[in-house]
Amino acid sequence: MDSLGPEEALPPVNVADLRADQFRAYDIIAWHLEQTLSGQHPPPLRMIIYGEGGTGKSRVIQSVTELFAAANCSEMLVKSAYTGIAASLIDGKTTHTLGHVPLSSNK
């Protein structure tokens, strides 16, 4: 794999290449998106995809990103990660930024 720049997101993956547990997360999100776009009004979906480094979290997120792009509704997807590097790899924001949490304890 080529080295990525600091702001270059990971490339998308083929959904068929996801492992069963990865596909399960993707499928839940795809179902929710389908329900939303068809006018059903499901409650907001908030999903945390967790695991150790190298378990494929970013693969799932990039697959979901492609799903939203294909449905022409990328603006409906909010992605975050704990670190700046992880956030840049998924073209997202850090959880601190999204939650408006200050990084210092200065008052």
Secondary structure as GFF3:
##gff-version 3
##sequence-region A 1 107
A	DSSP	three_ten_helix	15	17	.	.	.	ID=ss1
A	DSSP	alpha_helix	20	37	.	.	.	ID=ss2
A	DSSP	alpha_helix	57	70	.	.	.	ID=ss3
A	DSSP	three_ten_helix	74	76	.	.	.	ID=ss4
A	DSSP	beta_strand	80	81	.	.	.	ID=ss5
A	DSSP	alpha_helix	84	89	.	.	.	ID=ss6
A	DSSP	beta_strand	93	94	.	.	.	ID=ss7
A	DSSP	alpha_helix	95	98	.	.	.	ID=ss8
###
